[in-house]
Amino acid sequence: MAGSEPVRGNPQLLPLLAEMGGPAGSAVHQALACGLGAAFAEGCAAVVDALLSLAAQGAFEVGLLGREAGKLLRVGAVRPGRLAAACAELADAGAPRLAWAVLAASSGGGSELVAEARALVGLRGQV
């Protein structure tokens, strides 16, 4: 997947899934992890909306989402800069702790990804 052309997919489905209620299963976590690497603004906005909704419901596991994103990073399906930008948008939307938790779980807590996200978000201190 690395080096391939970005695919738009159907990011508008993510907020709809989030609004259905109930806990998010593994497939939803995987879809959100893919969305965190969206190449297009509407995909990033959709995953941020979905994450904010799920967080408000307490309906997903940040660790699982981060691990799924980490797997996608390792195989090149998600680019680090896109994940960092999505987390920066999540932080800008009022959920900086959630953004850091996703980054920490996806990167093991210390990598270029975290440094890049720090620069994008402009936050200091512990992840």
Phi and psi in degrees as a GROMACS rama.xvg file:
@    title "Ramachandran Plot"
@    xaxis  label "Phi"
@    yaxis  label "Psi"
@TYPE xy
-60.7249  133.577  ALA-2
86.4977  -5.96698  GLY-3
-81.2984  164.066  SER-4
-68.0426  140.742  GLU-5
-64.4987  145.747  PRO-6
-111.656  134.692  VAL-7
-73.6847  -40.325  ARG-8
62.992  -149.978  GLY-9
-129.541  68.8998  ASN-10
-64.39  -22.8667  PRO-11
-65.3625  -14.7892  GLN-12
-74.7187  -25.1435  LEU-13
-61.5762  -49.0267  LEU-14
-62.8881  -33.7876  PRO-15
-64.8  -42.3278  LEU-16
-61.7192  -41.5102  LEU-17
-64.6583  -34.3135  ALA-18
-79.9005  -6.84308  GLU-19
-71.8557  -18.6796  MET-20
87.608  162.639  GLY-21
85.5686  167.774  GLY-22
-70.9211  145.673  PRO-23
-78.9723  131.202  ALA-24
-86.2385  -176.356  GLY-25
-63.8667  -35.9037  SER-26
-65.4153  -37.6672  ALA-27
-66.9291  -41.4036  VAL-28
-60.9032  -41.2068  HIS-29
-65.2894  -41.1857  GLN-30
-64.4956  -40.6711  ALA-31
-64.2538  -41.0665  LEU-32
-61.6105  -41.5271  ALA-33
-63.0146  -41.7786  CYS-34
-63.492  -29.4936  GLY-35
-63.9462  -19.0478  LEU-36
-103.671  19.1986  GLY-37
-58.9542  136.29  ALA-38
-85.5332  -14.3334  ALA-39
-114.789  146.524  PHE-40
-57.3183  -40.7568  ALA-41
-66.4298  -30.6227  GLU-42
-69.4706  -41.8633  GLY-43
-65.2608  -44.4412  CYS-44
-63.099  -38.7779  ALA-45
-65.6917  -42.3472  ALA-46
-69.5145  -36.1363  VAL-47
-63.3174  -45.6846  VAL-48
-59.1953  -45.0798  ASP-49
-62.8844  -43.4085  ALA-50
-65.3658  -40.2862  LEU-51
-63.0895  -40.9899  LEU-52
-65.5711  -47.164  SER-53
-64.5651  -38.085  LEU-54
-64.379  -41.1759  ALA-55
-62.928  -31.4246  ALA-56
-86.2081  -13.2742  GLN-57
64.0543  36.7503  GLY-58
-107.917  13.3881  ALA-59
-145.178  165.26  PHE-60
-106.943  114.714  GLU-61
-60.0475  -41.5295  VAL-62
-60.6539  -43.5735  GLY-63
-64.6226  -43.5227  LEU-64
-59.9768  -45.8152  LEU-65
-62.9836  -41.6824  GLY-66
-64.105  -40.7878  ARG-67
-63.017  -43.5888  GLU-68
-62.8004  -39.8425  ALA-69
-61.0579  -41.0416  GLY-70
-60.9133  -43.6249  LYS-71
-66.6237  -35.7439  LEU-72
-62.5229  -45.2588  LEU-73
-63.7112  -31.967  ARG-74
-94.2581  -0.0654198  VAL-75
83.9207  9.67194  GLY-76
-77.4522  -22.5948  ALA-77
-126.592  131.173  VAL-78
-86.3742  139.183  ARG-79
-55.629  -40.968  PRO-80
-63.5893  -35.8849  GLY-81
-70.9167  -40.3827  ARG-82
-63.5504  -43.2945  LEU-83
-62.44  -41.3432  ALA-84
-65.8025  -40.1745  ALA-85
-63.8614  -40.7404  ALA-86
-68.9254  -33.6467  CYS-87
-64.6471  -40.3969  ALA-88
-65.9594  -38.2083  GLU-89
-62.2313  -42.9563  LEU-90
-64.6597  -42.4565  ALA-91
-63.1041  -27.3711  ASP-92
-81.0634  1.1457  ALA-93
106.394  10.8347  GLY-94
-126.269  58.2817  ALA-95
-64.0948  -36.4286  PRO-96
-64.3738  -39.0018  ARG-97
-64.0337  -43.5659  LEU-98
-59.1515  -46.673  ALA-99
-65.6022  -37.3251  TRP-100
-64.2863  -40.4912  ALA-101
-64.5655  -46.0159  VAL-102
-61.2345  -44.6336  LEU-103
-62.8585  -42.8838  ALA-104
-69.7925  -31.8813  ALA-105
-79.6246  -25.64  SER-106
-116.567  1.01083  SER-107
77.9455  9.44965  GLY-108
91.1444  -7.43665  GLY-109
-157.336  108.649  GLY-110
-166.206  -178.319  SER-111
-61.187  -32.6738  GLU-112
-59.3446  -46.2437  LEU-113
-65.0522  -41.6173  VAL-114
-63.0921  -41.9659  ALA-115
-65.1594  -41.2498  GLU-116
-65.5952  -39.7934  ALA-117
-56.1972  -44.341  ARG-118
-66.0701  -41.2849  ALA-119
-67.4358  -43.2755  LEU-120
-81.8351  -29.4049  VAL-121
78.5791  20.4863  GLY-122
-93.7401  154.736  LEU-123
-123.025  165.757  ARG-124
99.0075  -167.135  GLY-125
-70.4855  147.637  GLN-126
